[in-house]
Amino acid sequence: MGWWGWVAAAAAGGGGVKVVEVLWWRPRRVEEQFARQGIRGPRYRFLVGCVREMVALMVAASAEPMPPPYRSHNVLPRVLAFYHHWKKIYGSTFLIWFGPTPRLAVADPELIREVLLARADRFDRYESHPMVRQLEGEGLVSLRGEKWAHHRRVLTPAFHMDNLRLLLPCVGRTVVDMADKWRAMAAADKSGEVEIDVSDWFQVVTEDAITRTAFGRSYEDGKVVFKLQAQLMAFASEAFRKVFIPGYRFLPTKKNTSSWKLDKEIRKNLVTLIGRRQEAGDDEKLDGCAKDLLGLMINAASSGAGKKRPQPVSPITVNDIVEECKTFFFAGKQTTSNLLTWAIVVLAMHPEWQERARQEGVDVCGAGSVPSREQLAKLKTLGMILNETLRLYPPAVATVRRAKADVELGGYLKIPRDTELLIPIMAVHHDARLWGPDAAQFNPARFADGAARAARHPTAFIPFGLGARMCIGQNLAILEAKLTIAIILERFDFRLSPNYVHAPTVLMLLHPQYGAPIVFRPRSPCQPADQTCEKMNPLTNQ
Ligand code: HEM
């Protein structure tokens, strides 16, 4: 239960005594219990915990960009300033307070393995703030128990490699369209170059990919739904930044009324879309067409009707489909566009790796082509570069679990029920004890023997999480990133713009605080040698 949840429950459930118990005695008891085990942290302050100090540390850190030249990637003190600060004082396992909720920071890979994998049944994903939930939807990311397991089973086939490969030609076309626009912009400038803020442009590519994954052959209708979704998310994220009044989202303010209207419209569109797909017949029988999330959910919703199959625990409803659409739009778009942005930024900072990856692309795919799935699998250097990017700049910098009952970790660490566990993914990725003295350097070669062998512990690299709740979209994200970067490398040389300021920061995801302006110079015009998708070639596309 979140901070406000505790306060509200205490107030509703028995007045003064309970409030004092929840806001005063319990935090004191938990603090002592951890202190007896040698675990300390900043002191709990009535009601607010240590949120004020945490915010102050983060605000101070984000006021100063990283100093040029940008050869080192020691960005952790800037991005997770509170973690870095308290770790120096209390060691890597310490206790902080989100209001009256205890949160234990755990960065030891062996303990992380227990929490996310070996003893995952003892932990729940924590319940995010209602405003974040509004953004991420009540879909796979936030579901729990049987309902989560059912949805995960139903949706997984959409993310199998054999299915994703069917999307590649169309996503490739979108990337080539983007590259063509950059080329035209460069040609229109007398310098022959163009400055692009890649963080904006990549969202077009990732939105396209997630729309195709979610809606497949109903792509055009899906685009309309996701356009509305984007507007709804813009309202919600604005509210997330500005308003911290509990219950505010239920007030009929102008923005809230617009959000409700949008939500209604999304539902109406989806209901029409579902009706059309049901009329068109069984998706499972469509050969050569990628399985999309919508089709899988419609099939699961109608499976069992008139058949002698066991009924699922909770049949999928239209409301579930609406929520999953929100979830996938939220979870699949910004994460991957952030990975793409950081990959281009680090390649602009490290031209030697840019050249190596470009050469590999030409060797494997030939000039002017759009890589096929088989060719992408052979781009080993690019794979290493993406891993190193995910290590240094993981889009999801941390995750949180909540202990469902009292639990012991590592045979020594007693965790009381309802304690939240903060797993600082980025801090684990930057830990010199795990990665060696060059932990803050960009060195893709460390991934030459695979991700599991790159560090001193196999659980030291967890950009997509670990265990049953590991990212379902991992294959899609990597495929999309490889395809996009390979196409860009083949068509452009690029470097950081003089306007670039290196300032990674986190607002839900890791992003560049002042954008990512990059200067692109087109290489020789691409050859008409596209084997994968006819229309992908810009020349035949006209
Ligand atoms: C570089 C890109 C991405 C990164 C770094 C990333 C990272 C993560 C992480 C760390 C988790 C686990 C969270 C936890 O254990 O608490 C996760 C879960 C999830 N991701 Fe991703 N993700 C990416 C791309 C995507 C894409 C493209 C999609 C969908 C198309 C997606 C959908 C999801 C969903 C639905 C979950 C929840 C899975 C579950 O709980 O069963 N992600 N992601």
Boltz pocket constraint, residues with backbone or C-beta under 6 A from the ligand:
constraints:
  - pocket:
      binder: B
      contacts: [[A, 125], [A, 140], [A, 141], [A, 142], [A, 143], [A, 152], [A, 210], [A, 213], [A, 327], [A, 328], [A, 331], [A, 332], [A, 333], [A, 335], [A, 336], [A, 339], [A, 394], [A, 395], [A, 396], [A, 399], [A, 400], [A, 462], [A, 463], [A, 464], [A, 465], [A, 466], [A, 468], [A, 469], [A, 470], [A, 471], [A, 472], [A, 473], [A, 474], [A, 476], [A, 477]]
      max_distance: 6.0
